[in-house]
Each structure stands twice: as C-alpha cells, then as structure tokens.
Amino acid sequence: MQEQGLFQYFFLHIRAVLDSFMDSQYQTLVDSFRPLAISILTIYILTGAIKIFTGHAEKPKEMMWTAFTASVIVGIVFSYDAYKNWLLDPLIDTSMKLMGFILSSSSGLNSAGLVFNNIDYHFAILFEALRDISKDASLWDGAHIFIVTFLLALLYGALYIVFSFMIIFALFAMYIFFVIGGIPLFLAIMPSTRFVFWAWLRGIANYALIPVFAALVMGVTLNALSAIILDLANQKVALSGEYDVWNYNVASAFFMGLLSIFFLFKCSEFAAALTGGQPSSASAFMGSMVSLGAMSTIPAARALAPKIATAGRYGAKYGGQALGAAGRGIADGASRVADGASRAYSALKGIFNKKGD
C-alpha cells in the first residue's frame, strides 16, 4: 500500500469534517424552513387555482411542468439522503475526480484523495535534489548556493501551500453552498423566485471548476518539474570552480514556480469566465483590505486636517513672537557685553570716561 502523503491526509481529513458538518446541519436547516415553505407553496397553489377559475391560467404544459418539478424538488429538498446522493456527492465527486484525472494522467477518473500522491512524490524529489545541492555548502563558504537553494525551497513551498489553499477553499465553499442549498432549490419551483436558484447554481459551478483549473495549472507545473528536477539532480555544483548554482536549470525552476503561483491565483477568474460568477481571488481580497483601510483613514485625516492647520497658525503666530522676543533679548545682551568690554579696555589703558561711573 502506497504511503499517504501530507496533502492527501489533510484533504481526506477536511472532507470528513465537512461531511460531518453537512450531515448535522442540513436537515436541521430545512426542518426550520419547512413551515415557511409550506406557506409559500400553499399561496402559490391557491394563486394558480384562482387564475384557472378566472381564465387567466398559464398554458397547460407549463402548469404540468411546474407541478412535476414541484413534486420532484420537494422530495429532494426535504429528504437529506436524496439531496446528498443525487446532488451533493455527484457534483463534488465529479469535480474532485476530474482534478484527480488531470493530476494522475491515468486513463480513468480516480478518487480525489489518492491522486495527490503524485504531487507529494514530485515535491519530495524536488526538495531532495535541492538538499543534495546545498549539503556541502555552508552559509560562509557557499553562501550563494545556500541562498539559491533556500529561495527555491521557499518558492515551491509557497506553491504547494497556494495549491492546497485553492482546493480546500473551493471544497469548503461548495459545502457552504450545499448546506443552504435546500432553500434556493425550493425557490426554483416558482418562476418569480427562480433567479435565486440560478444564482446559487452558478456559485456552485464556479467553485466546482476552481479545483479543475488548479489541477490543470499544477499538471503543467509537474510536467515541467519532471525535467527541471532531473537537471537539478544531475547538476554539479562546486563551492568555487567551473560549475556554479546560477544556471539555466535554476532559472527555469524559479520561472516555473512564479508562473504557477500567478496562474493559481487566476483560477477563480477562469471559472468565473465560464459560469458568469464573481471571481474570488487573493488579489481581490487584498484590494478590498486596501480599500477598507483607505476608507477608514480618509475620514480621520479629514477631521484631523483643520486641527493641524489651526495648530500651525497658532504655532506660527506665537512662535514668531517668542523668537522675536528672544532675538531682542540676545541683541540687548550683546550690546551690554560690548559696552562692558569697552569700559574694561579703557580702564586698562588709564583712560577714564568722565561720563561713566
């Protein structure tokens, strides 16, 4: 049996936690929604009956289709087993298995929790190659080798974390959407509230596609890493001599790592372009934080600006007066000192000022 990798373990653990949360929360939520749903459905049926009796009813085919969809949707919404087996598990498993197919490069759809061994395998070889390169270098006699290998390890560690974050984030978001999914699904019965269902469905599709695009980016990265790792493993590095760590292999590794991180952050935009949803990326989050900081800082700056201006005017006024008084005092003191010096000089010379003391 193949050893379980780090990400595989974490993914399976978080999936089990989310399944447990879904099992405990969904039925409670729809049970609390049931009285309101019965009231809404009763009003809708009565309104349709009134239209039939007054001759303003919809077309018979549309009425039959509405009645059929209502019976199916109500059966799915208020039965957690049907909801989980027909909607939740098929959609999430399909998204994860498509990701697994891309990452494993096998002939069929695989269990999502098993295919991450391919990622862990490649990254383990990469870090082993970096360790072999830097094992004979110290911070003193091979600082350039030590720094380059450390930066490469840091870069691909960040790539691993970003990929893990994207997958777990999309999985978490899908479960959140499915926890409240009974309400939008019930609102699909009535044409006037069906837009809520379509918005919910677009959100589900958006987050279901993020792991697929992340797997495509990581699949390209792993193919490139296969060649880069081989070059790094066979690379000859000397502390001083003909071979050095700065070469095309290392440059390719840096470029591929940075490019992969950039495209991983764009996966939500790729998914939103297909579903018409709103991309949720780290750049958007950082932009929101900067905007929030600016919004909270500008009013404070506006309130503080008049006080600063007033203080400046008073400071200029009274500071100028104080400086003027000080200048006059210094000038008077200097005049007295000069007069005293002149008197002392005259006394030494035997010349007495008749007008003086």
Buried (B, 14 or more C-beta within 10 A) or exposed (E): EEEBBBBBEBBBEBBEEBBEBBEEEBBEBBEEBBEEBEEBBEEBEEEBEEEEEEEEBBEEEEBEEBEEBBEEBBEBBBBBEEBBEBBBEEBBBBBBBBBBBBBBEEEEBBEBBBBBBBBBBBBEBBBEBBEBBBEEBEEEEBEEBBBBBEBBBEBBEBBBEBBBEBBBBBBBBBBBBBBBBBBBBBBBBBEEBBEBBEEBBBBBBBBBBBBBBBBBBBBBBBEBBEEBBEBBBEBEBEBEEEEBBEBEBBEBBBEBBEBBBEBBBBBBBBBBEEBEBEBBBBEBEEEEEEEEEEEEEEEEEEEEEEEEEEEEEEEEEEEEEEEEEEEEEEEEEEEEEEEEEEBEEEEEEEEEEEEEE
